[in-house]
Amino acid sequence: MKALTLLAAAALTACSGPAPDTSSDGNMTSAGSVERKVAASKPDAATPNAPNYTGRWIGVEGMVLDVAPTATPGHYALTMQWDLDNKGKFDGIATGDTIAFDRGGVRETLRPTNGDATGLKYLFGKTDCLTVKPGEGYCRDGLSR
């Protein structure tokens, strides 16, 4: 009996090894396959790890944001009308999924949100938006990029 127990223990030890790698960038389904997460925007060619925010973004009451790449990777030319009386051009620098810029001596940040997070009733329900702060946001749902 001792020999059988030792043999079983040896077999188990021989079969054990490092645990299989079960990590993924998706979610496991009940069938064991992996569902991939889909990014909302394709990365910008100049900065492959950053989302692509280039194009026109529309706010409310004449608010508009145009994001254009520059010759420097990770830098953007921002042209914006952020309220009825103020518009301007700014240099933006991508950091992760945000774009930082200085406006009137204040450091501002464009960050990806949905329309509800902008705090602007007209943008509620939209899914592809950039918000500077509550009351200032821009969306491009259904717009050309």
N, C-alpha and C positions, 0 to 999 in steps of 0.2 A: 504494500500500500504506500509506503514511504517513497519507493521508487516512482510510482505513478504520480504522486503529488509533486515530486521534484521534476519529473518530466513535463508535467503541465505548467509548472512555474517557469521552466526554462523556455517552453514554447511561447508563453505569453511575453516573456522578456524579449525574445528574439523578434517577435512581431511588433513590439512597441517601438516607437521612434518618435520623432517630432510630430506634433499635431499638424494636420494638413492646413495649408493657408486658405482660409475661407473669407478673407477680406476681399472687398470689391468696391467699386465706386457707384454701385447701384443697390437695389433692394432684391433680396432673394424672394422668389415666388414659391408657392406651395409645391410646384413641380421641380424646384431646385435650380431653375434657370435664373439668370440675372436680368433685371429690368434696368436699363440705362437711364440715368437722369438726363433730361434734355435742357440745355442752356437756353435762356431767353434770347440771347443775342450771340452772333458769331464773333469770335475775337477779331480785333483789328490786326491786319497783316503786319503792321509795324511793331506792334506789341502783342505777341501771341497769347500772353497770359492775362491780358486785360480785355474786358468786354468791349464791344464795338458800339460806341455812342454817337458815331458820326451821323449827320443828317439833321433834319428839321424836327423840332419838338414844339408842340403848341400848348399854350397855357390858356388863360381866360382873359377877356377884355383886352385883346391886343397883345398879350404877353406871348413872346416867341423866343426860342433859343435855337441857334444854328451852331452845330459842333463840326469843325473841320480839322482833319489831321494837319500837322505841320511837317517840315522836313526832319524834325527831331523826333525819334520814336518816343511815345509816351507823352508828347506835348500836343495841345490842341488850341486852335483859334476859336474862341467863343464870341459869338455876336448875339447880343440879347436885348430884348425890350422887357424889363422886369416889372414895370407898372406903366400907367398911362403917360407919365411924364419923364421917365428915365430909360435911356438905352445907351449901349456902349459896346466896346470890343475889349476882350480880356484874354490873357494867356492862361491856359489851363494845363495842369500837370496831373497825369494819372498816377494814382497810388492805389493798388488793389482794384477794387470795383468803384472807386470814387474819382472825381476830378476836382482838384482844389484850384482856386483862383482868388486874386485880390481885387476887390471892388470898393472904391471909395475909402481905401485904407483899412478895410475889414477883410479878413481871410474868410472866404466862403467855400462851401463844398457841395458839389452836385453828387447826390447818392441815389442809387436805384431804389425805387419804391413802386407802389401801386398808386392809383389815383386817390384812394381813400386817405393815404398817408400825406397827400399834399394839403389836405384841409380845404380843398376847393370843391364845392358842390358839383360844378360842371364836370369835374374829372373823376368823380366817384364811379367805381366799377371798371375803370380802365386798368390795364395790367402792366403796361410798359412805360414807366414814367421815371423822371429824374426830379428830385426835390432838393431845393436849397434850404428852405425852412418852411414852417407852417405858413400857408398863404402864398407861397411861391413854388410852383411846380409846373412841369411841362410833360406832356405825354405824346407818344407817337403811334398809338394803337391805330392800325389801319392806314397809316401814312406811308408814303414811299421813303426809303432810307437813303 
